Amino acid sequence: MEQIDINKLNMEVMALKSKMNEIMDFIHEDLEFARRTEESWQEIDEGKCTTMPKEDFLNEIEKW
């Protein structure tokens, strides 16, 4: 078994901690997206959405 000194171990732990923080940021973003998506689906189910013909929709997004 390979021996490792405390400084190298500390550096490895710090690198893992940094990667874990990056992963947590992605998880928070994904959870926020899921929350907003769920809210939107609830609004659709409750009939709180706007509908329009396809042509009107395409004309509308061309303005963006």
C-alpha positions as CSV (number, residue, x, y, z in Angstrom):
1,M,0.0,0.0,0.0
2,E,1.3,3.4,-0.9
3,Q,2.0,5.8,1.9
4,I,1.1,9.5,1.5
5,D,2.3,12.4,3.6
6,I,-0.1,14.7,5.4
7,N,0.5,17.7,3.0
8,K,-0.3,15.6,-0.1
9,L,-3.4,14.2,1.6
10,N,-4.5,17.8,2.5
11,M,-4.0,18.9,-1.1
12,E,-6.1,15.9,-2.3
13,V,-8.9,16.7,0.2
14,M,-8.9,20.4,-0.9
15,A,-9.1,19.4,-4.6
16,L,-12.0,17.0,-3.8
17,K,-13.7,19.8,-1.8
18,S,-13.4,22.2,-4.7
19,K,-14.9,19.6,-7.1
20,M,-17.7,18.9,-4.6
21,N,-18.5,22.7,-4.5
22,E,-18.7,22.7,-8.3
23,I,-21.1,19.7,-8.3
24,M,-23.2,21.3,-5.6
25,D,-23.6,24.5,-7.8
26,F,-24.8,22.3,-10.7
27,I,-27.2,20.5,-8.4
28,H,-28.7,23.8,-7.1
29,E,-29.1,25.0,-10.6
30,D,-30.9,21.7,-11.6
31,L,-33.1,21.9,-8.6
32,E,-34.1,25.5,-9.3
33,F,-34.9,24.5,-12.9
34,A,-37.0,21.6,-11.7
35,R,-38.9,23.8,-9.3
36,R,-39.6,26.4,-12.0
37,T,-40.7,23.7,-14.4
38,E,-43.0,22.2,-11.9
39,E,-44.6,25.6,-11.2
40,S,-45.1,26.1,-14.9
41,W,-46.8,22.7,-15.3
42,Q,-49.1,23.5,-12.4
43,E,-50.1,26.8,-14.1
44,I,-50.7,25.0,-17.3
45,D,-52.9,22.4,-15.5
46,E,-54.8,25.2,-13.8
47,G,-55.5,26.8,-17.2
48,K,-53.4,29.9,-16.4
49,C,-51.6,29.9,-19.7
50,T,-52.0,31.8,-22.9
51,T,-52.7,30.1,-26.2
52,M,-52.4,31.4,-29.7
53,P,-52.4,30.0,-33.2
54,K,-49.1,28.7,-34.5
55,E,-48.7,31.5,-37.0
56,D,-49.2,34.2,-34.3
57,F,-46.6,32.4,-32.1
58,L,-44.0,32.3,-34.9
59,N,-44.6,35.9,-35.7
60,E,-44.2,36.8,-32.0
61,I,-40.9,35.0,-31.5
62,E,-39.5,36.6,-34.6
63,K,-39.8,39.9,-32.7
64,W,-37.4,38.6,-30.1
